[in-house]
Amino acid sequence: MNKLRDDEVRRLVSYLRPFVSDEELARIEDILRSDEGAEYLLTDALLAYFPLVVIELRSDEKVWRVRVLPHAHLRMVQRGISTNDIEDLIIRFVKTCQVRGEPIIEDYYGIIGRTQRHSLVTLRVAAEEIGEQAGQVRVITVHWGRGRAQEETVVHV
């Protein structure tokens, strides 16, 4: 059982405020501040408030559709990492691969980089390639956490 840090609870409560009643928000905050707070982050009841986020980015005339899964979305809010931070890391990842001459293929990647507000951020992504009328669209699904660290390519950006 782990307690969440106060700043993490504040960010989560602030995010949830528009979606739940004051009474429900107080109940959720009490749980988050309790010894069961870290476990509560994994419940479907809480994850329901953190929908899939889809971000479209363009780099060298290719469209990158980034899907941030609900649990990763929750972790972003918890840690104060914005979608702009994720966009920046993904674009830097794409450009780093281009400079190195490394194609991005269907595989797992670990992206390690710095953001403006965080000294170091690690993303675990699964890159999937799909066809679309306008050409190839690559989908990078962001997974927060340990993922398959032994099976991924680590890229520092």
GIVENUR-V824303 format. One record per pair of residues at least 24 apart in sequence whose C-alpha atoms are under 10 Angstrom apart, sorted by the first residue. I is the first residue (numbers start at 1). J is the second residue. If there is no record, write none. Layout:
i:j
I:J
I:J
//
This chain:
i:j
1:34
1:35
1:36
1:37
1:38
1:39
2:32
2:33
2:34
2:35
2:36
2:37
2:38
2:39
3:31
3:32
3:33
3:34
3:35
3:36
3:37
3:38
3:39
4:32
4:33
4:34
4:35
4:36
4:37
4:38
4:39
4:41
4:78
5:32
5:33
5:37
5:38
5:78
5:79
6:32
6:33
7:78
7:79
7:80
8:32
8:33
8:75
8:77
8:78
8:79
8:80
9:33
9:37
9:77
9:78
9:79
10:77
10:78
11:76
11:77
11:78
11:79
11:80
12:74
12:75
12:76
12:77
12:78
12:79
12:80
13:77
13:78
14:77
15:49
15:50
15:74
15:77
15:78
16:46
16:49
16:50
16:77
19:49
20:49
41:71
41:74
41:75
41:78
42:71
42:74
43:71
44:70
44:71
46:70
46:71
46:74
47:71
47:72
47:73
47:74
48:74
49:73
49:74
50:74
50:75
50:77
53:83
53:141
53:142
54:83
54:139
54:140
54:141
55:83
55:84
55:86
55:87
55:139
55:140
56:87
56:137
56:139
57:87
57:88
57:90
57:91
58:91
59:91
59:92
59:94
59:95
60:94
60:95
60:98
61:134
61:135
62:134
62:135
62:136
62:137
62:138
63:134
63:135
63:136
63:137
63:138
63:139
64:90
64:91
64:94
64:129
64:136
64:137
64:138
64:139
64:140
65:137
65:138
65:139
65:140
65:141
66:90
66:125
66:127
66:138
66:139
66:140
66:141
66:142
67:125
67:126
67:139
67:140
67:141
67:142
67:143
68:125
68:140
68:141
68:142
68:143
68:144
69:141
69:142
69:143
69:144
70:142
70:143
70:144
71:142
71:143
71:144
71:145
72:123
72:124
72:141
72:142
72:143
72:144
72:145
73:142
73:143
73:144
74:144
75:143
75:144
75:145
76:144
79:118
80:117
80:118
81:115
81:116
81:117
81:118
81:121
82:115
82:117
84:115
85:113
85:114
85:115
85:116
85:117
85:118
85:121
86:115
86:121
86:123
86:142
88:113
88:114
88:115
88:116
88:157
89:113
89:114
89:115
89:121
89:122
89:123
89:156
89:157
90:123
90:125
90:140
90:142
90:157
91:157
92:156
92:157
93:155
93:156
93:157
94:157
95:157
96:155
96:156
96:157
97:155
97:157
104:128
104:129
104:138
105:129
105:138
106:130
106:138
106:139
106:140
107:140
107:151
107:152
107:153
108:140
108:141
108:147
108:148
108:149
108:150
108:151
108:152
108:153
108:154
109:140
109:142
109:147
109:148
109:149
109:151
109:152
109:153
109:154
109:155
110:142
110:143
110:146
110:147
110:148
110:149
110:151
110:152
110:153
110:154
110:155
110:156
111:152
111:153
111:154
111:155
111:156
111:157
112:154
112:155
112:156
112:157
113:155
113:156
113:157
114:156
114:157
122:146
122:154
122:155
122:156
123:147
123:154
123:155
124:148
124:149
124:152
124:153
124:154
125:152
125:153
126:152
//
